[in-house]
Structure formats: C-alpha cells, structure tokens
Amino acid sequence: MTVTGQPVATGGDRHRVTGVRGVLTAAVVRLSPADRQLLSRLTVFPGLFTIRAVRELAGAGCPDPTAAMARLTGAALVVRCRTRFRLLRVVREYFASETVAAGLPLPAPDRARLDHLLTLGDTARLSGAHEQAADVLTEALALCARHGDTRNAGIVLEALGDAALELGDYPAAYARHTQSRRLAMRLADPLWTAESLNQLGLISWLRGDFRAARMVCAGAEALAKAQPEPRAKRARARALLGLGAVALHRGEHGSAHELLSRSFAEADQTAWRDGKAWALSQLGLLALHEADTTAARRLLRTSLRNHHALNARWRVASVLEALASVALATREPEHAIRLLGAAAELRMLTGARVPPVERPARERALASARATVPRPRFAQLWSGGTAGEVIRAELDEHAVHAVTRVVDPPLRVFALGRAEVCLGTEPLLAADWTFAKPRELLYFLLTETDCTKERITRALWPGSTAAQVRNNFHTTLHHLRRALRQPGWVTYADGRYRFNRELGCDFDVDRFRAALRDADLAPAKWLSTAVEAYEGDFLEGLPGEHWITERRTALRQEYERAVRTLEVLRRRP
C-alpha cells in the first residue's frame, strides 16, 4: 500500500513501526483514504494556513474540511496555531509532494476568484496588514494547487515571499521563494529561475549568510547573462546588487564599488527604480565606510527619495538608520536621534524587523546617540516629530511631492498623439511593463465601459486558443498592476473589470470627450478645448490588435466633426 509513492506499513508489518518515520507511517495508515489524500496535498503550504485555504485546496472532494483538520490535528500530524495550522516538517518530508501537481487550467469562475484574491492580498500588503495578506495569498495558492496552475502559483509564492521578507520572517520568505524556484525549474524558465535565485540571495544576505548569498547570486547572474531577452538585464542588475552588497559587508570595497555601480547602471537602463534605490543605499554605505560623508548623505538621500516614492516603508526605515550613522559621523547627534526615531516608528507601523545584517550598525548608532545626548533630550528628540515630518525635512524641497506620490499617486495617461503613462512626473518606460500587453490592457480598460473578461480577451488576443488566453490574461493583469504600483487601479465586481479613476487619473481622451459633451453649453469654447486636446491620433504608432484601429478611427471622426462644427461657428457673424 502506498501514499503518493511512499511505502505505508500495514497491520501485519509491526516490525517496521520503529523510530519517528515508523510511528508516522502507523499514524498515516489509520487515516481514511480521503484524509490521507488531504494530508499529502497540505504540503503545498510552506507555512501557516487557514481553514479557508484548506477548503479552497480540497474543493468539492472534501465537503467538511473543518472536521478533517480536527482529525489530522488529533492524530498529531498537523499542529494548530490558534486560528491557523502548520504541517509538521517530518510529515512534509514523508510525503515529499511537489508544490503544484499537473492539472487543468483554471476555469473562468476560479480565474476571477484568483484575481480577486491577488488584489486583496496586494492591497493588504501595501497597507501593512501582512498577516491578512498572507492568509488571502495562501487561499490563492491553494486555488492554484487544486487546478495545477503552475505559472500563477509562482506569482502567488513570490508575493507571499515578499510579504514575509518585509516582515523579517526570513525562514518563511526563503521557503516560499524556494518553492517558486522549483516551479520555474519545472517549467524550464531560466529568467524566472534567475529571479527566484536573486530573491534567495537577497534573503541570505539580509540574514548575514554571505557565503550562500554570493553563491546563489553568482548562479543567477550566469543564468541572466545567457538570456537575450531585455528582461534579463533586470535579473542581472539584481544579481550584481546582491554580489556587491556581499562584497561591501565583507570589506571588499573595490569589488563592491564596481559591482554596485554596474548594478545601478543596468537598473537605470531598464528603468528598475527599486533596484536603483537599493544600489544607491549600498553605494551610500560604501561612501560612509570610506569616510566620504558628503557623498554618503547625497547617495542615501536619493535612495530615500526613491524608496519613499515606491512606498517601500521597510527600506525607508533602513535608509533612515543609515543616514543617522552619517549624521553621527558629521557630529549631528540630535539629527541622528530624529532619524532613528522615525525609523522606529515606521518599523512599528509595518511590523518590519531590523535585518540581521543591519543590526550591528543600528545598535552602534543608537548607543552612540544615547551617550551623546542627555536622556530627557533624547526622549524629546526621539518622539518629537512623525516619520513623515522627519522624511520631509530630510528630503527638503522634494518632500511634499514625494509624500503626495506615496499617499495618492497621480496617474497621467496620454493616448492622443503619443502613448505615454506617468506616475507623478516619472514616465513609465518599456521595462516597467515587462512586455507590451499590460500597457495595451490599460488603454482598453480606460476607453471601454463594459470590460468583461471575455470581451477583453477577444480584443487583445483574437487569434489565441482558450488555454493561451486563460494564462495570458491573468499574467498581463498582474504585470499591469505591478507597473502602476497599486493594485486598486484595476477593480473587479459583478463579472467586470474597471479602471478606478477615483484614485486620481488624468487621461487625455477623457478630457477630449468631456469637452465634446460640454459643447452644448458653450459650443465655441468647448469645441476649441476639444480640438486643442486632440494632439494626434489614438495610440499613433503603437502596435496592437484591431480594437486600437477601431478606436482610432472613431476618435478621429469625432475630432473631424468638432473641427467642421467649429469652422461653421467661427464663420457666423
């Protein structure tokens, strides 16, 4: 008798029931076939999971997952942790299950549910509700596992890993990104594998395991270097960043400067803002080690501005602590205390811990600041201002605009005469979209009112098979949300996708059409406004599907009618 390929002892083989594995085998034998199957499938979860995730994983095959989990807990095969559960490591190793088994693509209702869960998870994570984000994303992972959707399982695992990383839960982050790497290797996707290795290298570096970080990042660089795709540059920039950070913390300053400078250059070429911010922070620390406090402050402030604009509060806290070390080096202890207090406030709000690799420097800075300033004055400076106020003061004249981008990032979209999307004053470049379809999907959502999934897929992938469309749609939507840095831009309700203009979107086609609608009130004025807004044809020069041509023709006809009407009005006495 076997369970997922592993031998299970029967009642007549009592001599085999010895040691931990023997006891475990005996316990598994006593389970019903349905409970054994559920137990083997629970290995998909790399950490804690909820009963809702179990229900999502089991589907209709387990009508009462609560009772099943009670039986598994009673058999000491699953551990209950308040409202969550955890699989014993020995049980996971016993079943040796793959993360996601082969299966069929997600049906339409489950695809919509997966999209909804990913949106909820991203929103919770950005707001700092990491525990809620983990629960929701675990449900999404269970849904992928039930249908064998390997590609989307990788997306969920990466999100789970990043959420755990931001909290400082490095074992959980490592487990999730390790699973993602296994899926990438199963699909023979070298770039996905390289990115997963890069994340494992980052986690190893933050934990202070420099040997493992160097080895993993070197492997990621070799994989990325062999790929001709433009996206490979970003993976290589990330690998160089990890190698440079390791060199810096090992005291290899010459090598660190070369690697970090190359990482920044490649990140800049691919418009990878997060990578530029990371590289700048490490170059700032390198300058501080070399006693160049002017360069250190300049580099760290630029890194702070970028991380702040990206709403990466856990990294903002780390950069503030690095700036505190610069302030102490320039004999500004009071300023250093304010910076350390602001970093502590951010960590309290987000739940992020100080990474082990950064703890010695923070502890030295804190001890030095305490020794320099009397205790009452220290307490006054530590809590004298909010984190936002301290950051605004540090960023000086750019602070107000940076805060505005973080709280409510304004989006400006141009389609008439040029195809350009800007977050604040920063244009999104080709690398931000990863590939062309996410940007095309943005324009479709902005110009269509009845955006069902079926209508979107017919427009954007008219010649694709149903299986290709199912995978392409969700991947494209994921990259669109990631490019815009806020999942709330695209919402889903009542079977329809909608672009949420309430977050603050300025779209030139909206202005053009609004002017035409208002032409009844003051024809000459608003028709002139519409004609001025029309700077060229819709998405002129942008490749895409037939819907773009149809939209371009319709808008061009509206513009020409406006021009003719305006000419008639101007000829009137």
C-alpha positions as CSV (number, residue, x, y, z in Angstrom):
1,M,0.0,0.0,0.0
2,T,1.4,3.5,-0.9
3,V,0.6,7.1,-0.3
4,T,2.0,9.4,-3.0
5,G,4.6,6.8,-3.8
6,Q,5.8,6.3,-0.2
7,P,5.5,2.8,1.4
8,V,3.0,2.5,4.2
9,A,3.1,-0.3,6.7
10,T,0.1,-2.5,7.2
11,G,-1.1,-4.1,10.4
12,G,1.0,-7.2,9.7
13,D,4.2,-5.3,9.4
14,R,4.6,-4.3,13.0
15,H,8.3,-4.7,12.9
16,R,8.6,-1.7,10.6
17,V,6.9,0.7,13.0
18,T,10.1,1.9,14.7
19,G,11.6,5.4,15.0
20,V,9.9,8.6,14.0
21,R,9.2,7.5,10.5
22,G,7.7,4.2,11.7
23,V,5.4,6.0,14.1
24,L,4.4,8.4,11.4
25,T,3.7,5.6,9.0
26,A,1.5,3.9,11.6
27,A,-0.4,7.1,12.1
28,V,-1.0,7.7,8.4
29,V,-2.3,4.1,8.0
30,R,-5.0,4.7,10.5
31,L,-6.3,7.6,8.4
32,S,-9.1,7.3,5.9
33,P,-8.1,7.4,2.2
34,A,-9.7,10.9,2.0
35,D,-7.8,12.2,5.0
36,R,-4.5,10.7,3.7
37,Q,-5.1,12.5,0.3
38,L,-5.8,15.8,2.0
39,L,-2.7,15.4,4.3
40,S,-0.5,14.8,1.2
41,R,-2.0,17.9,-0.5
42,L,-1.4,20.1,2.5
43,T,2.3,20.1,1.7
44,V,1.6,22.8,-0.8
45,F,1.6,25.3,2.1
46,P,5.1,26.3,3.1
47,G,4.0,27.8,6.4
48,L,0.8,28.7,8.3
49,F,-2.5,28.2,6.6
50,T,-6.2,28.8,7.5
51,I,-9.2,26.6,7.3
52,R,-10.4,28.7,4.3
53,A,-7.2,27.8,2.5
54,V,-7.8,24.1,3.2
55,R,-11.4,24.5,1.8
56,E,-10.0,26.2,-1.3
57,L,-7.4,23.4,-1.8
58,A,-9.8,20.5,-1.2
59,G,-12.7,21.8,-3.3
60,A,-15.7,19.6,-3.6
61,G,-13.7,16.5,-2.7
62,C,-13.7,17.4,1.0
63,P,-17.2,18.6,2.0
64,D,-16.2,19.1,5.7
65,P,-12.6,20.4,5.9
66,T,-13.1,21.5,9.5
67,A,-13.8,18.0,10.6
68,A,-10.9,16.6,8.5
69,M,-8.5,19.1,10.1
70,A,-9.7,18.2,13.5
71,R,-8.9,14.5,12.8
72,L,-5.5,15.3,11.5
73,T,-4.8,17.6,14.4
74,G,-6.0,14.9,16.8
75,A,-3.6,12.4,15.1
76,A,-0.7,14.8,15.8
77,L,0.0,15.1,12.1
78,V,-1.0,18.8,11.9
79,V,-0.3,21.5,14.5
80,R,-3.0,24.0,15.4
81,C,-1.7,27.6,16.0
82,R,-4.7,29.5,17.3
83,T,-6.8,30.1,14.2
84,R,-4.2,28.7,11.8
85,F,-2.5,25.4,11.1
86,R,1.0,24.2,10.4
87,L,2.2,20.9,8.8
88,L,4.9,19.1,10.7
89,R,8.2,19.1,8.9
90,V,8.6,15.3,9.2
91,V,5.1,15.0,7.6
92,R,6.1,17.2,4.7
93,E,9.3,15.2,4.1
94,Y,7.4,12.0,4.4
95,F,5.1,12.8,1.5
96,A,7.7,14.7,-0.5
97,S,5.0,16.3,-2.6
98,E,5.6,18.7,-5.4
99,T,4.3,22.2,-4.8
100,V,1.7,22.0,-7.5
101,A,0.7,18.9,-9.3
102,A,-0.1,18.7,-13.0
103,G,-3.7,19.7,-13.8
104,L,-6.1,21.6,-15.9
105,P,-6.1,25.4,-16.4
106,L,-8.3,27.4,-14.1
107,P,-12.0,27.6,-15.2
108,A,-13.4,31.1,-15.6
109,P,-15.1,31.4,-12.2
110,D,-11.9,30.3,-10.4
111,R,-9.8,32.6,-12.5
112,A,-11.9,35.5,-11.5
113,R,-11.6,34.4,-7.8
114,L,-7.8,34.2,-8.1
115,D,-7.7,37.7,-9.5
116,H,-9.8,38.9,-6.6
117,L,-7.7,37.2,-4.0
118,L,-4.4,38.6,-5.5
119,T,-5.9,42.1,-5.4
120,L,-7.0,41.7,-1.8
121,G,-3.5,40.4,-0.9
122,D,-1.6,43.2,-2.6
123,T,-3.9,45.8,-1.0
124,A,-3.4,44.3,2.4
125,R,0.3,44.1,2.0
126,L,0.7,47.7,0.8
127,S,-1.4,48.9,3.8
128,G,0.9,47.0,6.2
129,A,-1.6,44.2,7.1
130,H,0.8,41.5,6.3
131,E,-0.9,38.7,8.3
132,Q,-4.2,39.4,6.4
133,A,-2.2,39.5,3.1
134,A,-0.6,36.1,3.9
135,D,-4.0,34.5,4.7
136,V,-5.5,35.8,1.4
137,L,-2.5,34.8,-0.7
138,T,-2.4,31.3,0.9
139,E,-6.0,30.9,-0.3
140,A,-4.9,31.9,-3.8
141,L,-2.0,29.4,-3.6
142,A,-4.5,26.7,-2.6
143,L,-6.7,27.5,-5.6
144,C,-3.7,27.3,-8.0
145,A,-2.7,24.0,-6.4
146,R,-6.2,22.4,-6.8
147,H,-6.1,23.1,-10.5
148,G,-2.3,22.7,-11.1
149,D,-1.9,26.3,-12.3
150,T,1.9,26.4,-12.0
151,R,2.5,29.8,-13.5
152,N,0.1,31.6,-11.3
153,A,1.2,29.6,-8.3
154,G,4.7,31.1,-8.9
155,I,3.2,34.6,-8.9
156,V,1.4,33.9,-5.5
157,L,4.5,32.3,-4.0
158,E,6.6,35.4,-4.9
159,A,4.0,37.7,-3.3
160,L,4.0,35.5,-0.2
161,G,7.8,35.5,-0.1
162,D,8.0,39.3,-0.4
163,A,5.4,39.8,2.3
164,A,7.3,37.6,4.7
165,L,10.6,39.3,3.7
166,E,9.3,42.7,4.5
167,L,8.3,41.5,8.0
168,G,11.7,40.0,8.6
169,D,10.3,36.4,8.6
170,Y,13.3,35.1,6.7
171,P,12.7,31.3,7.0
172,A,9.1,31.8,5.6
173,A,10.4,34.1,2.8
174,Y,13.1,31.6,1.9
175,A,10.7,28.6,1.9
176,R,8.3,30.4,-0.5
177,H,10.9,31.6,-2.9
178,T,12.5,28.2,-2.9
179,Q,9.1,26.8,-4.0
180,S,8.9,29.4,-6.7
181,R,12.4,28.4,-7.9
182,R,11.3,24.8,-8.1
183,L,8.3,25.7,-10.2
184,A,10.5,27.8,-12.5
185,M,12.9,24.9,-13.0
186,R,10.0,22.6,-13.7
187,L,8.8,24.9,-16.5
188,A,12.4,25.3,-17.7
189,D,12.1,29.1,-17.4
190,P,15.6,30.5,-17.0
191,L,14.6,34.1,-16.2
192,W,12.1,33.1,-13.6
193,T,14.7,30.8,-12.1
194,A,17.2,33.6,-12.0
195,E,14.8,36.0,-10.3
196,S,14.0,33.3,-7.7
197,L,17.7,32.8,-7.1
198,N,18.1,36.5,-6.7
199,Q,15.4,36.7,-4.1
200,L,17.1,33.7,-2.2
201,G,20.4,35.6,-2.4
202,L,18.8,38.8,-1.0
203,I,17.3,36.8,1.9
204,S,20.6,35.1,2.6
205,W,22.4,38.5,2.6
206,L,19.9,40.1,4.9
207,R,20.3,37.2,7.3
208,G,24.1,37.6,7.2
209,D,24.8,34.4,5.3
210,F,27.2,36.0,2.9
211,R,28.6,32.7,1.5
212,A,25.2,31.4,0.5
213,A,24.2,34.9,-0.9
214,R,27.3,35.1,-3.1
215,M,26.9,31.6,-4.4
216,V,23.2,32.0,-5.3
217,C,23.6,35.5,-6.8
218,A,26.5,34.2,-9.0
219,G,24.3,31.5,-10.3
220,A,21.5,34.0,-11.0
221,E,23.9,36.3,-12.9
222,A,25.2,33.4,-15.0
223,L,21.6,32.4,-16.0
224,A,20.6,36.0,-16.7
225,K,23.7,36.7,-18.7
226,A,23.0,33.8,-21.1
227,Q,19.5,35.1,-21.9
228,P,19.0,37.5,-24.9
229,E,15.7,38.9,-23.6
230,P,15.6,42.6,-22.4
231,R,14.1,41.4,-19.1
232,A,17.4,39.6,-18.5
233,K,19.1,42.9,-17.8
234,R,16.9,43.5,-14.7
235,A,17.7,40.0,-13.4
236,R,21.4,40.6,-14.0
237,A,21.2,44.0,-12.2
238,R,19.6,42.3,-9.2
239,A,22.3,39.6,-9.1
240,L,25.1,42.3,-9.3
241,L,23.4,44.1,-6.5
242,G,23.5,41.0,-4.3
243,L,27.1,40.4,-5.1
244,G,28.0,44.0,-4.5
245,A,26.2,44.1,-1.1
246,V,28.1,40.9,0.0
247,A,31.4,42.4,-1.1
248,L,30.7,45.6,0.9
249,H,29.9,43.7,4.1
250,R,33.0,41.5,3.7
251,G,35.1,44.7,3.4
252,E,36.0,44.2,-0.3
253,H,35.4,47.9,-1.1
254,G,37.0,48.0,-4.6
255,S,34.9,45.0,-5.8
256,A,31.8,46.4,-4.1
257,H,32.1,49.7,-5.8
258,E,32.5,48.1,-9.3
259,L,29.6,45.6,-8.8
260,L,27.2,48.2,-7.3
261,S,28.0,50.7,-10.0
262,R,27.3,48.1,-12.7
263,S,24.1,47.2,-10.9
264,F,22.9,50.8,-10.8
265,A,23.8,51.3,-14.5
266,E,21.8,48.2,-15.6
267,A,18.9,49.1,-13.3
268,D,18.9,52.6,-14.8
269,Q,18.9,51.2,-18.4
270,T,15.9,49.1,-17.6
271,A,14.1,51.8,-15.5
272,W,14.1,49.4,-12.5
273,R,13.5,52.1,-9.8
274,D,13.6,49.7,-6.8
275,G,17.0,48.3,-8.0
276,K,18.4,51.8,-8.4
277,A,17.2,52.7,-4.8
278,W,18.9,49.6,-3.4
279,A,22.1,50.2,-5.3
280,L,22.2,53.8,-4.1
281,S,21.8,52.8,-0.5
282,Q,24.6,50.3,-0.7
283,L,26.9,52.9,-2.5
284,G,26.0,55.4,0.2
285,L,27.1,52.9,2.9
286,L,30.3,52.3,1.0
287,A,31.0,56.0,0.9
288,L,30.4,56.2,4.7
289,H,32.9,53.3,5.2
290,E,35.4,55.3,3.2
291,A,34.7,58.4,5.4
292,D,33.2,60.4,2.5
293,T,30.2,61.7,4.4
294,T,29.2,64.2,1.7
295,A,28.8,61.5,-0.9
296,A,27.2,59.1,1.6
297,R,24.5,61.6,2.5
298,R,23.8,62.5,-1.1
299,L,23.5,58.9,-2.2
300,L,21.4,57.8,0.8
301,R,19.0,60.8,0.3
302,T,18.5,59.9,-3.3
303,S,17.9,56.3,-2.3
304,L,15.4,57.5,0.4
305,R,13.5,59.6,-2.2
306,N,13.2,56.6,-4.5
307,H,12.2,54.1,-1.8
308,H,9.7,56.6,-0.4
309,A,8.1,57.2,-3.8
310,L,7.8,53.4,-4.2
311,N,6.1,53.1,-0.7
312,A,8.7,50.6,0.4
313,R,8.5,51.6,4.0
314,W,10.6,48.8,5.4
315,R,13.5,50.0,3.2
316,V,12.8,53.6,4.1
317,A,13.4,52.7,7.7
318,S,16.8,51.1,6.8
319,V,17.9,54.1,4.8
320,L,16.9,56.5,7.7
321,E,19.1,54.4,10.0
322,A,22.0,54.7,7.6
323,L,21.5,58.4,7.4
324,A,21.6,58.5,11.2
325,S,25.1,56.9,11.0
326,V,26.1,59.7,8.6
327,A,24.7,62.3,11.0
328,L,26.7,60.9,13.9
329,A,29.9,60.9,11.7
330,T,29.3,64.6,11.0
331,R,28.7,65.3,14.7
332,E,24.9,65.9,14.4
333,P,23.6,63.6,17.2
334,E,20.3,65.4,17.6
335,H,19.5,64.9,13.9
336,A,20.6,61.3,14.1
337,I,18.2,60.7,17.0
338,R,15.3,62.1,15.0
339,L,16.2,59.8,12.1
340,L,16.4,56.8,14.4
341,G,13.1,57.7,16.0
342,A,11.4,58.0,12.6
343,A,12.8,54.6,11.5
344,A,11.5,53.0,14.7
345,E,8.0,54.5,14.1
346,L,8.0,53.0,10.5
347,R,9.0,49.6,11.8
348,M,6.3,49.7,14.5
349,L,3.6,50.7,11.8
350,T,4.7,48.0,9.3
351,G,5.8,45.2,11.7
352,A,9.2,45.1,9.9
353,R,12.2,44.0,11.9
354,V,15.8,45.2,11.5
355,P,17.6,42.8,9.2
356,P,20.4,40.9,11.0
357,V,22.9,42.3,8.5
358,E,22.0,45.9,9.6
359,R,21.6,45.3,13.3
360,P,25.2,45.9,14.4
361,A,25.3,49.3,12.6
362,R,22.0,50.3,14.1
363,E,23.0,49.3,17.6
364,R,26.2,51.2,17.4
365,A,24.4,54.3,16.2
366,L,21.8,54.0,18.9
367,A,24.4,53.5,21.6
368,S,26.5,56.5,20.3
369,A,23.4,58.8,20.2
370,R,22.4,57.8,23.8
371,A,25.9,58.5,25.1
372,T,26.0,62.0,23.4
373,V,22.6,63.5,24.4
374,P,21.1,63.6,28.0
375,R,18.2,61.2,28.5
376,P,15.3,63.8,28.7
377,R,16.6,65.4,25.5
378,F,16.9,62.0,23.8
379,A,13.3,61.2,24.6
380,Q,12.1,64.6,23.3
381,L,14.0,64.2,20.0
382,W,13.1,60.6,19.5
383,S,9.3,61.3,19.6
384,G,9.3,64.9,18.7
385,G,8.0,64.5,15.2
386,T,6.3,62.0,13.0
387,A,8.1,59.8,10.5
388,G,6.5,61.8,7.6
389,E,7.8,65.1,9.1
390,V,11.3,63.7,9.5
391,I,11.3,62.4,6.0
392,R,10.1,65.7,4.6
393,A,12.8,67.5,6.4
394,E,15.4,65.1,5.1
395,L,14.2,65.4,1.5
396,D,13.9,69.1,1.8
397,E,12.1,70.8,-1.1
398,H,11.2,67.5,-2.8
399,A,9.5,66.1,0.3
400,V,5.9,67.4,-0.3
401,H,5.8,65.9,-3.8
402,A,7.3,62.6,-2.6
403,V,4.6,62.3,0.1
404,T,1.9,63.0,-2.4
405,R,3.1,60.2,-4.7
406,V,3.1,57.7,-1.9
407,V,-0.3,58.5,-0.4
408,D,-2.2,59.0,-3.6
409,P,0.0,58.6,-6.7
410,P,-1.4,60.7,-9.5
411,L,-1.6,58.9,-12.8
412,R,-1.4,60.7,-16.1
413,V,-2.1,58.8,-19.3
414,F,-1.6,60.1,-22.8
415,A,-3.0,58.4,-25.9
416,L,-3.7,61.2,-28.4
417,G,-0.6,61.8,-30.5
418,R,1.7,59.8,-28.1
419,A,1.4,56.7,-25.9
420,E,2.8,57.6,-22.5
421,V,2.0,56.8,-18.9
422,C,3.4,58.8,-16.0
423,L,3.2,58.2,-12.2
424,G,3.5,61.7,-11.0
425,T,6.3,63.3,-13.0
426,E,8.0,60.0,-13.8
427,P,7.2,58.3,-17.1
428,L,6.8,54.5,-17.1
429,L,9.3,53.0,-19.6
430,A,9.1,49.8,-21.6
431,A,10.8,47.8,-18.8
432,D,8.2,48.8,-16.3
433,W,5.5,47.0,-18.3
434,T,7.7,43.8,-18.8
435,F,6.0,43.3,-22.2
436,A,3.6,45.2,-24.4
437,K,0.2,43.7,-23.5
438,P,-0.1,45.2,-19.9
439,R,0.0,48.7,-21.4
440,E,-2.5,47.8,-24.1
441,L,-4.8,46.4,-21.4
442,L,-4.6,49.7,-19.6
443,Y,-5.7,51.6,-22.6
444,F,-8.5,49.2,-23.3
445,L,-9.8,49.5,-19.7
446,L,-9.7,53.3,-19.9
447,T,-11.6,53.5,-23.1
448,E,-14.2,50.7,-22.6
449,T,-17.1,50.7,-20.2
450,D,-18.3,47.0,-20.4
451,C,-15.0,45.2,-19.7
452,T,-15.9,41.6,-19.2
453,K,-13.1,39.1,-19.3
454,E,-14.5,37.6,-22.5
455,R,-14.6,41.0,-24.2
456,I,-11.1,41.9,-23.1
457,T,-9.6,38.6,-24.3
458,R,-11.4,38.8,-27.7
459,A,-9.9,42.2,-28.2
460,L,-6.4,41.6,-27.0
461,W,-5.8,38.0,-28.1
462,P,-8.1,37.4,-31.0
463,G,-6.1,34.6,-32.5
464,S,-5.3,32.7,-29.4
465,T,-6.6,29.4,-28.1
466,A,-8.8,29.3,-24.9
467,A,-5.9,27.8,-22.9
468,Q,-3.5,30.5,-24.1
469,V,-6.0,33.3,-23.2
470,R,-6.6,31.9,-19.7
471,N,-2.9,32.2,-18.9
472,N,-2.2,35.4,-20.8
473,F,-5.0,37.4,-19.3
474,H,-4.1,36.9,-15.7
475,T,-0.3,37.3,-16.3
476,T,-1.0,40.6,-18.2
477,L,-3.3,41.9,-15.4
478,H,-0.7,41.1,-12.8
479,H,2.1,43.0,-14.7
480,L,-0.3,46.0,-15.2
481,R,-1.0,46.2,-11.5
482,R,2.7,45.9,-10.7
483,A,3.7,48.6,-13.2
484,L,1.2,51.0,-11.6
485,R,2.4,50.0,-8.1
486,Q,-1.1,50.0,-6.6
487,P,-3.5,47.1,-7.2
488,G,-6.5,49.3,-6.6
489,W,-6.2,50.9,-10.0
490,V,-8.0,47.9,-11.6
491,T,-11.1,46.6,-9.7
492,Y,-13.3,43.6,-10.3
493,A,-17.0,43.4,-9.5
494,D,-20.2,41.9,-11.0
495,G,-18.1,40.0,-13.6
496,R,-16.5,43.2,-15.0
497,Y,-13.1,44.8,-14.7
498,R,-13.0,48.5,-14.2
499,F,-10.2,51.1,-14.1
500,N,-10.6,53.1,-10.9
501,R,-10.4,56.7,-11.9
502,E,-11.3,57.8,-8.4
503,L,-7.6,57.3,-7.3
504,G,-6.7,60.3,-9.5
505,C,-6.2,59.6,-13.1
506,D,-5.8,62.3,-15.8
507,F,-6.5,60.8,-19.3
508,D,-6.3,63.0,-22.3
509,V,-9.1,61.0,-24.1
510,D,-11.4,61.7,-21.1
511,R,-10.6,65.4,-21.4
512,F,-11.3,65.3,-25.2
513,R,-14.7,63.6,-24.8
514,A,-15.7,65.7,-21.8
515,A,-15.2,68.8,-23.8
516,L,-17.3,67.4,-26.6
517,R,-20.1,66.6,-24.1
518,D,-20.0,70.2,-22.7
519,A,-20.2,71.7,-26.2
520,D,-24.0,72.1,-25.8
521,L,-23.4,74.6,-23.0
522,A,-20.9,76.9,-24.9
523,P,-20.2,75.4,-28.3
524,A,-17.3,77.6,-29.5
525,K,-15.5,77.4,-26.1
526,W,-15.7,73.6,-25.5
527,L,-15.2,72.6,-29.2
528,S,-12.0,74.7,-29.1
529,T,-10.9,72.9,-25.9
530,A,-11.6,69.5,-27.5
531,V,-9.7,70.4,-30.7
532,E,-6.7,71.5,-28.6
533,A,-6.8,68.3,-26.5
534,Y,-6.6,66.2,-29.7
535,E,-2.9,66.3,-30.3
536,G,-2.9,63.3,-32.7
537,D,-4.5,60.0,-33.5
538,F,-5.2,57.5,-30.8
539,L,-2.1,55.5,-29.9
540,E,-0.4,56.7,-33.0
541,G,2.5,54.3,-33.9
542,L,1.7,51.9,-31.1
543,P,1.4,48.3,-32.3
544,G,-1.6,46.3,-31.1
545,E,-4.8,44.5,-32.0
546,H,-7.6,45.5,-34.3
547,W,-9.5,47.3,-31.5
548,I,-6.9,50.0,-31.5
549,T,-7.6,50.8,-35.1
550,E,-11.4,50.9,-34.5
551,R,-10.9,53.3,-31.5
552,R,-8.5,55.4,-33.5
553,T,-11.0,55.8,-36.4
554,A,-13.9,56.6,-34.0
555,L,-12.0,59.3,-32.2
556,R,-10.6,60.7,-35.4
557,Q,-14.2,61.1,-36.7
558,E,-15.3,62.8,-33.5
559,Y,-12.4,65.2,-33.9
560,E,-13.1,66.0,-37.5
561,R,-16.8,66.7,-36.7
562,A,-15.7,69.1,-34.0
563,V,-13.3,70.9,-36.4
564,R,-16.1,71.2,-39.0
565,T,-18.6,72.5,-36.5
566,L,-16.1,75.0,-35.0
567,E,-15.4,76.3,-38.5
568,V,-19.1,76.9,-39.1
569,L,-19.5,78.7,-35.7
570,R,-16.5,80.9,-36.4
571,R,-17.9,82.0,-39.9
572,R,-21.1,83.1,-38.3
573,P,-21.5,86.9,-37.9
